[in-house]
Amino acid sequence: MTPSERKWALLNIVPILFLIVNGIVWYASTPAGFQRFGSIGVMVAAIMFGIDRVSRLRLRRPARTNDDLMLTELSLVGVSTLQWGYGDLFHCWTNGHGWEVCQ
């Protein structure tokens, strides 16, 4: 495995680690805490995009089209944005409290 391939593998592991920590936050935190953790997911995706973009410019590689890392970043941004906006409702609903507790 070349150093470049290793870097791509590490960047693909970041969202998996985020989702594991997200599950722990969902289980152990309050609805507001779970909702706020979504903002960290958006930040992680932005950092991943920046690292990828800078490394491509430095190595003079062409701009990517549709590769696995881009799909991973877009998925992380989508899920994290929904969590940031509606995470408290999801947390209440999945823990059996219904929508009324969160309103």
N, C-alpha and C positions, 0 to 999 in steps of 0.2 A: 504494500500500500504506500503510495507516494505521499509526501507531506500535504499536497493539495487535496488528495482524496481523504486524508485523515481530517483535514479542516472541515470539509463538507460533511463528513460523518458526525463530527462533533456538533456542528450547527444543526443537524437533524435531530440530535439527541436533546437539545435544549427544549423544544416544545414538549417532548415526552416527559422530561423532568418537571416542566411547568404543570402539565396535566396531573402528574402524581401529587405535587404539592397542592394543586388546586383541589383535588379530592380530599386531602387532609384538612384544608381550610374549610371546605364545605361541611365536613363532619364535625370539626371542632370549633367553628367560629359562629358568630351571630349572623343574621341575614345581612346587616349593613357591612360587616367585615368581609363576607363572601362577595358582596357587590363591589366593594372597593378593590378587592384583589384583581378584578377584571382590568383595572387600569394598569396594573403591573404587567399583565399579558400583552397589552397594546405596546407598552414600553419595550418589552422583550422582543416583540416582532420588529419594532422599529430599529432596535440595536442590531438584530440579525440582518435586516436589510442593509443597514449601513456598513457592517463588516463585509458582507458579500459584495456590495457595490464598490467599496474602496479596494478590495482585493482584486476584483475584476479589472478596475482601472489601472492598478499598479502592475498587474501581469499582462496588460494590454489584451485581455480576452474580450471577445465581442459581448455586447449586452445580451443578456439571457432572454430567451423567449418563454417557453413553458417547461421548466424543469421541476424536479421534485422539491427543491428548496423553496422555490417561489410559491408552489402550491401549499407547502407547509406554512410559510409566512402568511399567506392570504387566509388560510384556515384559522390560524391562531388569532389574526386580527379580527376575523368575523366572530368567532366564539367569544373572544375577550370583550369585544364591543357590546355584544348582547349581554354578557355577564355584567359588565359595567353599568349598563342601563337597566336591566331587569333581574339582576342577580338576587336581590332581596325577595322578589316574588317567587322566583324559582326555588330558593332556599326554603321559604315557608311552605310552598306547595309540596315539595319532595319530602319534607319532614312531617307531613301529616297535619299541619296547622291550617291549611287552606289559605285562600286569598284574603280572608277577613282580617287576619292578624297583621298583615303587612300594609293595610291601607291606612 
